[in-house]
C-alpha cells in the first residue's frame, strides 16, 4: 500500500498499517455532530490493530464482548476518560461494527 502510513501509539500494541486517517475514523458516518464521547469511543477503536479487530465475533454475548475488550467497569459501561456520558454495550457494539466496516475488516 503506497499511501499507507505506519504508526505506533503508546501502549497500543504492534505497529499497524493504515490507509485511512485516524481522524476520519473519529467522526460518525451519519454526518451527525459528535459529542466528546462519540469521538473518544471512535478514537479508542482506531488504536486497535487490525489483527485484534479481526478477533471480534458479532455473535458474542454482551459478556463475551466485554471480556474480549477487557476495559468495562463492573456496572457494564466502558471505562474511558474524558467522556461526557457512559458508553453501554449496545452503543459499543454498534460503533465497533461501523468501525470494522470503515476499516474494511
ChimeraX attribute file (.defattr): number of C-alpha atoms within 10 A of each C-alpha:
attribute: neighborCount
match mode: 1-to-1
recipient: residues
	/A:1	7
	/A:2	5
	/A:3	8
	/A:4	12
	/A:5	12
	/A:6	9
	/A:7	12
	/A:8	12
	/A:9	11
	/A:10	8
	/A:11	7
	/A:12	13
	/A:13	12
	/A:14	13
	/A:15	12
	/A:16	18
	/A:17	15
	/A:18	17
	/A:19	13
	/A:20	14
	/A:21	11
	/A:22	14
	/A:23	11
	/A:24	13
	/A:25	20
	/A:26	19
	/A:27	18
	/A:28	17
	/A:29	12
	/A:30	7
	/A:31	7
	/A:32	8
	/A:33	10
	/A:34	13
	/A:35	13
	/A:36	12
	/A:37	17
	/A:38	20
	/A:39	17
	/A:40	19
	/A:41	20
	/A:42	22
	/A:43	18
	/A:44	15
	/A:45	18
	/A:46	24
	/A:47	18
	/A:48	16
	/A:49	16
	/A:50	16
	/A:51	11
	/A:52	11
	/A:53	17
	/A:54	11
	/A:55	9
	/A:56	16
	/A:57	12
	/A:58	11
	/A:59	8
	/A:60	11
	/A:61	10
	/A:62	14
	/A:63	11
	/A:64	13
	/A:65	18
	/A:66	19
	/A:67	11
	/A:68	15
	/A:69	11
	/A:70	11
	/A:71	13
	/A:72	19
	/A:73	11
	/A:74	8
	/A:75	7
	/A:76	15
	/A:77	18
	/A:78	19
	/A:79	15
	/A:80	17
	/A:81	8
	/A:82	9
	/A:83	15
	/A:84	12
	/A:85	12
	/A:86	13
	/A:87	19
	/A:88	14
	/A:89	17
	/A:90	11
	/A:91	14
	/A:92	18
	/A:93	16
	/A:94	10
	/A:95	18
	/A:96	20
	/A:97	17
	/A:98	16
	/A:99	21
	/A:100	16
	/A:101	10
	/A:102	13
	/A:103	15
	/A:104	8
	/A:105	11
